[in-house]
Amino acid sequence: MRRAQVIVAVLVIGFGAASPAWAVPPADLDPVEALPHCVVTAVEVGDDAAIPAPRCFETFAEAIAEATDGRVLLPKDAQNVDQDTLDDGIDPDGLESSLATVIGIEYEHKSFGGWSYVIQSTNSRGCVGYSYRVSTLPGSRNNAISSARTYGGCRSAHYSGTYFTGSRYLCGCAQLGTMNDQTSSIFFSATGYQN
Ligand SMILES: [Ca+2]
């Protein structure tokens, strides 16, 4: 091989290895539309911040790693996560912990299938004494959630309107019943009621 061909081959191989598909969605596509597994940071009640932009990935495992700041690393083909695994590395007495964790996971299909929308809290206390708002959902996740899991002592109230208006349905649940494909905002607390 001539020198120029060798250099081209090395560049192609090197670029491929350093750039997994999920890191480079087509430039003209919103990552939430292009990638199936997204993480959004819920806003703690009492904080006036707007809901931040979601971060999206090709695999569920990458989303959970993002949501836990790299603390929880699942097998590449994982499709779900349990509370014990999410608690890895969290001191059970560490109620002041600033470790990020997951308080809920929303799914495209009934029984926890399809894309996921992982709801992150920026502390490991979950809903023990705290409540969180997801006041809007991005385009492809709006009016599309069909099941949800909750973590961290949370229950999640799914609302048909943005900013917790309209019909309301309490979930973790394998299906949202009359609220299937209708959720536009979600409130997380220990009871599922706003406080
Ligand atoms: Ca759906």
Residues whose N, C-alpha, C, O or C-beta is under 5 A from the ligand:
A	BS01	CA	E108 H109 A144 I145 S146 D181
